[in-house]
Amino acid sequence: MTYAPGASVVDQIKNECHIEDMLTRHVGDALRRINKSGDGTIASQADAGSAKILRLQITHVLGVGGGAWSGPKATTVSADLIEDGKVIRHTKINRWSVGGMWGAFKGSCSILDRTTIVISKDLSRWVRDPSYEIKEEVPPKDASASEVTAQTDPASAAKAE
């Protein structure tokens, strides 16, 4: 699990929340259940032999300190399913959360963890079912227009700043 070059993530969130560890844990658990063996993950530079590999890169994380009080949080990842060294499928997943029940009492990291859990469930189905298309999630009502633009198109949001 790595950050994509130019990934848009607030340093405080990157350093405190460790989104890459959250995704590794949740996606690894989901893949372990599918494979029924192994730990579900391998080091990014390891040789996987003939196994299918799911390569994930974090492209954007929307969130600042302040928990739910600072607005909705979101995580976007790019996923490639690789077989014999070739990308056979690609998708982008963006998931939002405002914290759910008791969200106002949660910190930013626990709210972002909720997004990584949903991403792992989406990827579990996407890996197993080639016909499954991951649908873009509608931002919460309380997301500002600039947050939505930043999450759905980080490159254009960076130009606007």
Buried (B, 14 or more C-beta within 10 A) or exposed (E): BEBBEEBBBBEEBBEBBBBBEBBBBBBBBBBBEEEEEEEBBEEEEEEEEEEBBBBBBBBBBBBEBEBBEEBBBBBBBBBBBBEEEEEEBEBEBBBBBBBEEEBEEBBBBBBBBBBBBBBBBBBBEBBEEEEEEBEEBEBBEEBEEEBBBBBBBBEEBEEEE
